[in-house]
Amino acid sequence: MHDPTPQASSPVPTQGTPWLESSLERLFFRARWLCAPLYLGLTAGLLVILVKFFQTVWTLVRHSYTLEFDDVFVGILDMIDLVLLANLLLIVMFAGYENFVSKLDVRNHRDFPDWIGHVTFGDIKIKLMASIVAMSAIHVLADFIRVNEISSRTLAWSVGIHLAFVVSGLMLAMMDRMMEPPARPAGSQTESGTH
């Protein structure tokens, strides 16, 4: 028996416009793979962070007997800053690739992180801003530790920029919350089913 419904993979539609439209849509859909090399390129950023991290560790260890406590504290804050930056890169790489390019086919791996697949584009923006605020706070703390070595103007700019990041993060979180659809009451579905 002949199926009257047209096949989705039919290469020659009956009219010119649907063929052009479907060709453009397939092209746009395949164009998402142009982003894949960008996410791959972020691994170079991870390598740079790794090099800088161990460079900081080596500097701290090599001068551990001569460094003052404040200098050690600032060095450790720099290490934490680099770790936060590496985590941020991983979030953007994994969540961005899965949201915009393709699903990851490694879900059966025992080390597969649970958060991958649950991070939306809105979550990426919030996590990005939260990471920037955390890194900015680390820089402000480092400036306060070296308060005798920097000018009041530099310290004021550091605090002002950090507060700007905090306000921007709060506004971004509020806008994201306002754009969320309102939650339906728990009993609304069961009540509608009884009518």
Secondary structure, 3 states (H helix, E strand, C coil): CCCCCCCCCCCCCCCHHHHHHHHHHHHHHHHHHHHHHHHHHHHHHHHHHHHHHHHHHHHHHHCCCCCCHHHHHHHHHHHHHHHHHHHHHHHHHHHHHHHHCCCCCCCCCCCCCCCCCCCCHHHHHHHHHHHHHHHHHHHHHHHHHCCCCCCHHHHHHHHHHHHHHHHHHHHHHHHHHHHCCCCCCCCHHHHHHHC
